[in-house]
């Protein structure tokens, strides 16, 4: 898993990259959500 920060205009986003290879799916959690809520799903999807 990689963690990186990206800037889009005036916003900075923290990203976790799970799995290997080309990035084919982005999960954006929105306001009030935390990565822990999506970690299990993201890990299962990255295995495919």
C-alpha positions as a Python dict, from the first residue, in 0.01 Angstrom:
ca = {
    (1, 'X'): (0, 0, 0),
    (2, 'X'): (127, 345, -92),
    (3, 'X'): (15, 669, 65),
    (4, 'X'): (56, 992, -127),
    (5, 'X'): (-84, 1344, -131),
    (6, 'X'): (-214, 1499, -452),
    (7, 'X'): (-314, 1859, -523),
    (8, 'X'): (-612, 1953, -736),
    (9, 'X'): (-651, 2327, -774),
    (10, 'X'): (-657, 2453, -414),
    (11, 'X'): (-747, 2118, -255),
    (12, 'X'): (-502, 1860, -121),
    (13, 'X'): (-614, 1498, -102),
    (14, 'X'): (-453, 1207, 80),
    (15, 'X'): (-464, 889, -128),
    (16, 'X'): (-400, 527, -43),
    (17, 'X'): (-302, 304, -333),
    (18, 'X'): (-378, -63, -270),
    (19, 'X'): (-263, -343, -498),
    (20, 'X'): (-21, -340, -788),
    (21, 'X'): (-34, -233, -1150),
    (22, 'X'): (-240, 28, -1325),
    (23, 'X'): (-495, 215, -1114),
    (24, 'X'): (-838, 117, -1245),
    (25, 'X'): (-1072, 211, -960),
    (26, 'X'): (-1094, 519, -740),
    (27, 'X'): (-1315, 521, -430),
    (28, 'X'): (-1396, 873, -312),
    (29, 'X'): (-1550, 862, 34),
    (30, 'X'): (-1690, 1213, 61),
    (31, 'X'): (-1741, 1429, 365),
    (32, 'X'): (-1729, 1258, 702),
    (33, 'X'): (-1610, 915, 589),
    (34, 'X'): (-1281, 755, 688),
    (35, 'X'): (-1060, 505, 504),
    (36, 'X'): (-1125, 242, 772),
    (37, 'X'): (-1483, 217, 648),
    (38, 'X'): (-1365, 121, 297),
    (39, 'X'): (-1035, -59, 365),
    (40, 'X'): (-1178, -412, 355),
    (41, 'X'): (-1365, -349, 28),
    (42, 'X'): (-1066, -177, -132),
    (43, 'X'): (-838, -465, -36),
    (44, 'X'): (-1079, -725, -178),
    (45, 'X'): (-1117, -530, -503),
    (46, 'X'): (-742, -484, -543),
    (47, 'X'): (-692, -863, -549),
    (48, 'X'): (-875, -886, -882),
}
